[in-house]
Amino acid sequence: MLDDTDAAPGAGHNVTAEPLAADRLRSLVERIERLLEERKALSSDISDIYKESASAGFENKVIRQLIRIRAQDPAEVEEQEMLLDTYRRALGM
């Protein structure tokens, strides 16, 4: 004999709760879909800006690196730059 802990998820729940769960699920899925569409549009906009920067003569690889650095904590950036300098000197660069 199965008790409630062995039942499949959602089994034994009140039938009136199921439409609420379906509505909640639909709401979550629709929100995710909207955000995915927004992300797609933003990705396209970012791509356009990179194309614009390349046509203006800038190196996108360097711009991406600058963006990564700007997102970091300034103390972390400083520590990484000091280590990079130390390693370069150790290699005679």
N, C-alpha and C positions, 0 to 999 in steps of 0.2 A: 504494500500500500504506500502511495506517495503522500508526503506531506507538502505543505506550501513551499518549503525550502527546496524541494526537488522538482518543482514545476518549472516549465519553460518560462522564460521572461515574458511577462504580460499575461500569463495564464492565471485564471482565477481572479482577475481584476474586475471591478465593476464595469459592466457594459457601457454605462454612461460616461465612464472615464476615457474609453477608447477614442471617441470623437475628439475629445480635448487633446489627447496625446497625438492624434493625427494632425490636428490643427497646429499644435506646437512644432511637430516635425516639419510640416509644410512651411511654417514661418521660418524655421531655422534654415531649411534648404534654400528658400527664396532669398534670404539675407546673404547666404554664402554665394549664391549665383550673382546677386547684384555686386557684391564685393569683387568677385572674379572678373566681372565685366569692367568694373572701375580699374582694377589692376591691369587688365589688358589695354585699356585706353591710356593709362599712365605709362605703361611700358612703351607704347607707341609714341607718346609725347617725348619720353626720354630719348628714344632712338632718334627722333627728329632733331633733338637738340645736339646729340652727338654728331649727326650728319652735318648740322650747321657749324659746329665747332671745327670739324675736319675741313670743311670748305673754307673756313676762315684761317686755316693753316695751323691749327692747334693739334697736338698729338693726343688722341683720345686715351691711349694707354696711360699717359701721365695724368690726364684729368681724372681718370678713374682712381688712380693712386692718391691724388690730392683729396678726392672725396672720401676715400677710406680713412686717410689720416685725419681729416677734419672731424670725422665721426668719433674718433678716439679721444680718450682723456688726455689733456695736454701733458701731464706728468708721464704717462705711458709712452707717448710719442717721444718725449725728451729722452727717456731711458732707452728706447729702441734706437734712436739716432746715436746716442753715446756708444752703445754696443756695436752698432754698425761701423762707426768710426774706429773703434778699438779693433774690430776684426779686420777692417781694411788695412790698418797700419800693420797688424800682425802678418798680413799677406803681402805687405810691401806695395800696396795699391795707393 
